[in-house]
Amino acid sequence: MIEGKCWVADDYVLAYEIIIQQYWTSPIDPEDNSKWVMAGVKEEFNAENAFKDRGYTFIVAAHNFAGGGKSIEHVIAGLMGAGIKAVFADSFARLQFRNAINYGLPFVTSKDIAISCDTDDVLRYNPDTGLIQNLTKDKEFQSLPAAPFVAEVGAVGGLMNYVRDKIAKGEAIG
């Protein structure tokens, strides 16, 4: 179970806004990438650590979260460095959805969750069952549990750790 407060995003939050272009060339490092997360999304976050310092655990969004057509891994690393443990949305951009799997960050499809949550609501998420509870508003949302492969990758902290573990154990990958 994961519990914490959420930040509710608008529709169509672009990857280019989550991590603004000037930081795409920095190394992929969760701590460094987290400093300017959401700086291009809301003016209130356009200061170093402005999003991170609010202590959000979840992002709730509507359509096409993290779109924009470029598969910059800084977005996922930055979200994780900022303390995000899962993102719930109606839909996701496919490139960042795959990056999220690779890094072990749950991107969870949950229809209409954005219209039933407000920023700072406290949520509880059970990745094993897919149940999302809004404890502030006493509402529940059922998503699908993570696919077994995705759950395994997430449990070990990302795809690279998953591959390393399988090689170290002499097991087949996949």
C-alpha positions as CSV (number, residue, x, y, z in Angstrom):
1,M,0.0,0.0,0.0
2,I,1.1,3.5,-0.8
3,E,-0.5,6.5,0.8
4,G,0.0,10.2,0.4
5,K,-1.3,13.4,-1.0
6,C,-1.9,14.1,-4.6
7,W,-1.5,16.9,-7.1
8,V,-4.1,17.2,-9.8
9,A,-2.9,18.2,-13.2
10,D,-4.8,19.6,-16.2
11,D,-5.4,17.7,-19.4
12,Y,-2.5,17.2,-21.8
13,V,0.5,17.8,-19.6
14,L,3.4,17.5,-22.0
15,A,6.8,15.9,-21.2
16,Y,8.3,19.2,-22.5
17,E,6.6,21.0,-19.7
18,I,7.3,18.5,-16.9
19,I,11.1,18.9,-17.5
20,I,11.7,22.0,-19.5
21,Q,14.1,21.8,-22.4
22,Q,17.1,23.5,-20.8
23,Y,17.4,20.5,-18.4
24,W,17.2,17.7,-21.0
25,T,21.0,17.6,-21.4
26,S,21.7,17.2,-17.7
27,P,22.6,13.6,-16.6
28,I,19.6,11.3,-15.9
29,D,19.7,11.6,-12.1
30,P,16.5,11.6,-10.0
31,E,17.8,14.1,-7.5
32,D,19.1,16.6,-10.1
33,N,16.1,16.1,-12.5
34,S,13.6,16.7,-9.7
35,K,14.7,20.2,-9.0
36,W,12.6,21.7,-11.9
37,V,9.8,19.2,-12.2
38,M,6.6,20.8,-13.4
39,A,8.4,24.2,-14.0
40,G,6.7,24.5,-17.4
41,V,3.3,23.3,-16.2
42,K,2.5,25.9,-13.6
43,E,4.2,29.2,-12.8
44,E,4.1,28.3,-9.1
45,F,6.5,25.5,-9.7
46,N,9.0,27.6,-11.7
47,A,11.5,27.7,-8.9
48,E,14.1,25.2,-7.8
49,N,12.4,22.3,-5.9
50,A,9.0,24.1,-5.9
51,F,7.1,21.0,-6.8
52,K,9.2,18.6,-4.8
53,D,9.0,20.6,-1.6
54,R,5.2,20.3,-1.6
55,G,5.5,16.6,-0.7
56,Y,3.2,15.0,-3.2
57,T,3.1,11.2,-3.5
58,F,0.8,10.9,-6.4
59,I,-0.1,12.8,-9.6
60,V,-3.7,12.6,-10.8
61,A,-4.3,13.6,-14.4
62,A,-6.8,13.3,-17.2
63,H,-5.9,12.7,-20.8
64,N,-2.5,12.1,-22.4
65,F,-0.3,12.7,-19.4
66,A,3.4,13.2,-20.4
67,G,2.8,13.5,-24.1
68,G,4.9,15.6,-26.5
69,G,6.5,13.1,-28.8
70,K,10.0,12.9,-27.3
71,S,11.1,10.0,-25.1
72,I,13.2,12.0,-22.6
73,E,13.9,9.8,-19.6
74,H,14.5,12.9,-17.4
75,V,10.7,13.1,-16.9
76,I,10.4,9.8,-15.1
77,A,13.6,10.2,-13.2
78,G,12.6,13.7,-12.1
79,L,9.1,12.6,-11.0
80,M,10.6,9.8,-8.9
81,G,13.2,12.2,-7.5
82,A,10.4,14.5,-6.5
83,G,8.8,11.8,-4.4
84,I,6.1,10.6,-6.9
85,K,5.2,6.9,-6.3
86,A,2.4,6.6,-8.9
87,V,0.6,8.6,-11.5
88,F,-3.1,8.0,-12.2
89,A,-4.7,9.2,-15.4
90,D,-7.3,8.6,-18.0
91,S,-4.6,8.1,-20.6
92,F,-0.8,8.4,-21.0
93,A,1.6,9.2,-23.8
94,R,3.0,5.8,-24.9
95,L,6.7,6.9,-24.9
96,Q,6.6,8.0,-21.2
97,F,4.4,5.1,-20.3
98,R,7.2,2.8,-21.4
99,N,9.8,4.9,-19.7
100,A,7.7,4.6,-16.5
101,I,7.8,0.8,-16.8
102,N,11.5,0.8,-17.4
103,Y,12.1,2.9,-14.2
104,G,9.5,1.1,-12.1
105,L,7.1,4.0,-11.7
106,P,3.5,3.0,-11.8
107,F,1.5,4.8,-14.5
108,V,-2.0,3.6,-13.8
109,T,-5.0,4.1,-16.1
110,S,-8.0,5.0,-14.0
111,K,-11.0,6.5,-15.9
112,D,-12.4,9.7,-14.5
113,I,-10.2,9.8,-11.5
114,A,-9.2,13.4,-12.3
115,I,-12.8,14.7,-11.9
116,S,-13.1,13.2,-8.5
117,C,-9.9,14.4,-6.9
118,D,-8.5,17.8,-5.8
119,T,-5.0,18.7,-5.1
120,D,-3.9,17.8,-1.5
121,D,-6.5,15.0,-1.3
122,V,-5.0,12.0,0.5
123,L,-5.0,8.8,-1.6
124,R,-4.1,5.2,-0.9
125,Y,-3.1,2.8,-3.7
126,N,-2.8,-0.9,-3.6
127,P,-0.7,-2.0,-6.6
128,D,-1.5,-5.6,-6.1
129,T,-5.3,-5.1,-6.5
130,G,-5.4,-1.9,-8.4
131,L,-7.6,-0.2,-5.8
132,I,-7.2,3.5,-5.4
133,Q,-9.0,5.2,-2.5
134,N,-9.5,8.9,-2.0
135,L,-9.5,9.0,1.8
136,T,-10.3,12.7,1.8
137,K,-13.6,12.2,-0.1
138,D,-14.3,8.6,0.8
139,K,-14.3,7.5,-2.9
140,E,-12.8,4.4,-4.6
141,F,-11.5,3.8,-8.1
142,Q,-10.7,0.4,-9.5
143,S,-7.9,0.1,-11.9
144,L,-6.2,-3.0,-13.2
145,P,-3.4,-4.4,-11.1
146,A,0.0,-4.2,-12.7
147,A,0.8,-7.0,-15.2
148,P,3.1,-9.6,-13.6
149,F,6.1,-8.5,-15.6
150,V,5.5,-4.8,-14.9
151,A,5.1,-5.6,-11.1
152,E,8.4,-7.6,-11.1
153,V,10.2,-4.7,-12.8
154,G,8.8,-2.2,-10.4
155,A,9.5,-4.4,-7.3
156,V,13.2,-4.4,-8.1
157,G,13.5,-0.7,-9.0
158,G,13.4,-0.7,-12.8
159,L,14.3,-2.7,-15.9
160,M,18.0,-2.5,-15.5
161,N,17.9,-4.0,-12.0
162,Y,15.5,-6.6,-13.3
163,V,17.9,-7.6,-16.0
164,R,20.9,-7.6,-13.7
165,D,19.0,-9.8,-11.2
166,K,18.0,-12.3,-13.9
167,I,21.6,-12.5,-15.2
168,A,23.0,-12.9,-11.7
169,K,20.6,-15.8,-11.0
170,G,21.2,-17.4,-14.4
171,E,17.5,-17.1,-15.3
172,A,15.8,-16.3,-18.6
173,I,14.7,-12.7,-19.1
174,G,11.1,-12.0,-20.0
